[in-house]
């Protein structure tokens, strides 16, 4: 509904859309934004957009992981493009795994299910969240709940020995546990639900389960597993949506980012439910206001002689590779190792393995060539280009995570299980240099009203 | 199980006319048709081209004709269609390449009904309140994802892509029956034009095709009724 309304308001206000143009490069001149290069999918042509200000709003990169709630489009194009132009990415080690994705598919089952009283049950039928979060139980934060599910599965408590547990929103279960918890309505009467109410409040969830699982959540529990969901890290910005270039918070003139591709870091290491919407509504608006102000005063940066050269060179390399490797194979291998070793739980050994595999895949990637040699809607070429972005972001994510020898929010290490505010209460910034090396620097966390505390649920 | 997926193929840079190509692959009952297309593209034929994004029936980009019915490839499972699957582009729009069609006429029609909220009173300090009953009046037509399954299943649209079509009517309905909106009269005039609701012959193809299960023919009926009675009941 929000997406529809935004699109409708854009139509009403005569916003020009370049439909099915995909941005493939950022133009930077004199340290400032000068525009973007985009490929027109219908013709394969590269177009140069000369601009005083550029706002990136390209979304996340959840497609790095095997099980994800993210659309195919979430290949991290924005952060990858920006990183290739010498700007850092912030807090890439923090990626959120949502506890309740549909088993195998990763499609998101909203937290609202537990909000309405749904409970998580293991293979023995136990409400296991009592063990991990005795007070808030099934309403613990996403990282805690995801880890609890993972530990249940690892301890052999998955359903039928498989990699999933149940999310149960059957009215009889909801009412049973609500009575045990003493949950009350606002007027003080005991909290109860009916099947009709569940259906009315969660129509999409009921539909997903019926279509993809053949399960009716009103009468059967839903098989779920944690799913890669949201990037806390991304293109670093300040609170005005201005992209920053270094650990001293130097703003890049004319360059802005907002939404999941950006890291203004209101979410820290672990986003709470619904806050991504607040992030993009508030900071998307600020980025837009700032950019509008900026273009009134600023002059255009001059374009380089051949602005599309850098982007074209990358596509030319892909088109002329020897074709010895298969892109799909590389993607499958990346997603698996990232889910196994760079997922909900991490360890030094596992992450080193992930890094080794990702770097091997980057080498193999150089041998991938599309069989489609055409220009019109060459989706194979685009998929290969996007895979390059995913591999580069997988590498930066892993390098950033390996360096952080503590556990914090979405980054949870078995070899460093505790949060270490003394050494690690800081943001990471990662640069990818042309020689292939990744450089890490850090900047302090701004602490205002709320001091960091130990979390107890 | 082994499935055979026969796909409509057309490459404007090479082919004089379209053809069909069949691919065999291993699948399970719960695989989506989109999963099969991805596997074919990944391992058998990289040139196969189609649109897709969210893969769970929200973005509306992978509408196709699957075994003769307009459906979303991501919301159609092997168990729904069996082991012999034929996939073709949706009808009534120009084929650009394989399963990719030119959506421009579809979106042009959508824009004609002014698919945006119109209320010229000064905005209140907070939101414009609406009763749950009033909200329910047009709830069904808010579900549209603009996939074009309905419009491209409609014989009137096959006859002329100037015909506004079911999706545009659904959007018109969404605003006409919203009691906060003030442009119902204007929108009703638009859907009353030559290429408007009078060309709907109640075939019900649109309702059958809608992956969101919107009662489209009913919504169009309500527009017709509003035009005849001048009332928005």
Interface residues (C-beta under 8 A of the other chain):
Chain A: X1 X4 X5 X8 X9 X11 X12 X42 X71 X72 X73 X105 X107 X207 X208 X211 X212 X213 X214 X326 X327 X328 X329 X331 X370 X371 X372 X374 X375 X376 X377 X378 X379 X380 X383
Chain B: X11 X12 X13 X14 X30 X32 X39 X41 X42 X43 X45 X46 X47 X49 X50 X52 X53 X54 X55 X56 X57 X59 X75 X77 X79 X96 X97 X98 X100 X111 X114 X115 X116 X117 X142 X144
